[in-house]
Amino acid sequence: MPAFRVNGVVVAGFRATARGCSYYPFSGATLRSLSSELSSYSQTKGALHFSCDKPLPTSLVRKLIKARVAETKP
């Protein structure tokens, strides 16, 4: 799974399979902090699931990344 780091900390990962796509923030707190905006997506404690033909909106990805990066700061 491709993952992205900021200052050495993994902040996001994406995975695509035949059944769909997933976003992994590598933190359950990230998804909980944006739960109202994510209610229309299927999810687990650590992943957000979406269809390959209906990708996550760029604005939502930015919010997810921003929230995760904020969690990593001391």
Residue, then its C-alpha position, 0 to 999 in steps of 0.5 A: m500500500p502506498a503511504f505518505r509521510v510528513n516529517g517521518v510520520v506516516v499520515a496517509g495511505f491509499r489502497a485499491t482492490a477489485r472491490g473498491c478503494s480505501y483511505y488509511p489515515f494510520s490513526g483512528a482519531t482522524l476519522r472520528s474527528l471528521s465523523s460528520e463529514l464521513s457519514s456517507y462513506s463506509q468505514t472501519k476504525g482505521a479506514l475509509h472506503f469508497s468506490c473507484d468510480k466515485p473518488l473522495p472529493t479533493s477538499l475532503v482529502r485535504k481535511l483528512i490530511k490536515a487533521r492527521v498532520a495536526e495529530t502528529k505535532p507535539 
